[in-house]
Amino acid sequence: MSKTIAIIGGGPGGYVAAIRAAQLGARVTLIERDTLGGTCLNRGCIPTKTLVAAAHILDQARRAPEYGIGLGEPVTDFAALMRKKEQVRERLVAGIGYLMKKNKVRVLRGTGRLTAPDMVSVEDESGTTGVRCEAVILATGTEPALIGALGYDGERVLTSNEALALDRRPETLLIVGGGVIGCEFACIFAALGTRVTIVELMPGILPPADRDVARQMQAALRRRGITIKTGVKIDRVEKDASAVRAVLATGESLAAEKILVSIGRVMNTAGLGLEACGVELGQRGEVKVDEFLSTNVPGVYAVGDVTGRIQLAHVASAQGLAAVDNIMGNPRAMDYSVVPSCIFTTPEVAAVGLTTQEAEARGIPFQTGRFPFAASGRAQAMSEGEGFVKFLASPEDRILGVHIMGPAATELIAEATLAVRMGLTVHDLESTIHAHPTLAETLAEAAGAVHGRSIHA
């Protein structure tokens, strides 16, 4: 007899879980109050990467004279760019809708709420529908975090949601927060011609990144004309007819046409009926789950950002697959030990495994090897020699971490992720023949650098 599963949330955790459950023979109902694809597809990963692609095209156009190609200064039609973003989003949303039909997943539009561990009510404009189920997967994600003192209004003080719906490029933009989202938007708007300032409370940008990467990225952003102020706090935001102003604790005032608040995200758990059903929440409002993605209430599971674990779309999808396996009687624990992270700045950043500061904090002995893209023939041919590849290796030669800042870093990290997951040694990767001339050669060179055997640096 097949299982009946209700999934609340149609993002990369929820819709992937729905497909896998249907493939395994379950009868699945997917409940989504907004648009299939969740934040990732509609207000995050995909829309921003469309804008990132535009920024990259602009950079290439500006380098065209180096190759004897005369294009002049490129002109950006911001409205056309935003239409392109929407076309990409709509095409992918339609694709998910097709996959739901293909896999016979029942999709209900409305707000889902637990009324019992085996019952979900779905409310829409026409009323309420009850969905009886043997298991529930919560996949409701997160929303941008806000601080009252920053004066959010959705028009002049924005979150990433509104920034992706602008109808006109701002001439000046102040970004509050130098994390992943803040730095990505800084690169996008700077490439489009906006004068960008980042204000970060911490001593440096990209706090979780390897310190060598964060330090060089800060320099790279400044070379692109982005003003960066670190170690400073915003006391309040003031508005007048001409600008919005962030007043710093130092007394300095920074004026801009728009302010983008990028200080993290909060869990979407309000109104889900979790307290009434006894589902335990953590201190940050996250749904507490064990290694099998199960909550403290039998039959109720949670995946994705709402669990407060690693808030990445690919982790949400992996959690969705694991949760379904556990529901369907194929128990397996979720493994977070090897998760790649990608930052779509200019240049790109990607990493897997331990950072230098993590290894030091844990007292793990390591040695490093580093290779610059400036010494890569392919990178030089592309005029993208900024950045480097860095390896951390154990005394036994096992790869502990890989950090890449440079062209196609978010693609190159796949090889490094497999190497870390399979427990490969530096010698394993170094002795693997890499095609020439490619950017991937930089990984073999950086691996060789661990023992002073890099050829081209």
Number of C-alpha atoms within 10 A of each C-alpha: 5 11 16 20 27 27 28 29 27 27 26 28 33 32 29 23 30 32 24 19 25 23 13 14 14 21 19 26 23 24 30 25 18 14 16 27 26 25 22 17 21 24 18 16 15 19 22 23 16 20 23 21 13 19 21 18 14 18 15 14 17 16 16 15 12 10 10 8 11 12 11 10 10 12 9 13 11 14 13 11 15 19 12 16 21 18 14 16 19 15 11 17 18 13 13 19 17 12 16 22 12 11 17 17 21 14 20 18 16 20 19 29 21 24 16 16 20 18 17 24 20 21 18 14 7 7 8 13 14 14 19 17 20 16 21 26 27 30 32 30 31 21 17 15 13 17 10 8 12 21 19 17 9 14 12 19 22 23 23 19 16 15 22 19 13 14 14 10 18 18 15 19 25 26 27 23 23 27 21 22 22 25 24 20 25 28 24 24 21 20 22 22 16 18 19 26 24 23 24 25 16 16 11 18 27 23 15 12 22 20 16 15 24 18 15 15 24 18 13 17 20 13 10 14 16 21 16 19 19 15 11 14 17 20 13 16 20 15 15 7 5 9 16 22 21 26 18 16 12 10 10 10 15 17 19 21 18 22 31 25 24 23 20 15 16 17 19 19 20 11 11 19 17 20 13 11 14 13 19 15 18 11 7 11 16 21 29 20 22 13 14 20 27 21 22 16 14 13 16 26 28 30 31 30 25 27 30 20 16 15 15 18 21 16 23 27 20 19 29 30 21 24 28 28 19 16 24 17 8 10 13 14 14 17 13 13 11 17 16 21 19 18 20 23 25 24 21 20 28 25 29 24 23 22 23 23 14 13 16 12 9 8 9 13 12 20 15 20 22 24 27 21 24 17 17 23 18 20 22 14 11 13 15 17 19 20 23 25 27 29 29 27 23 16 11 10 19 19 30 27 25 31 29 31 28 27 23 18 24 19 14 20 24 14 13 25 21 14 22 21 15 12 14 16 19 28 16 15 20 21 13 10 9 16 9 10 12 12 20 19 22 28 28 22 28 30 32 22 22 23 15 14 14 18 12 13 15
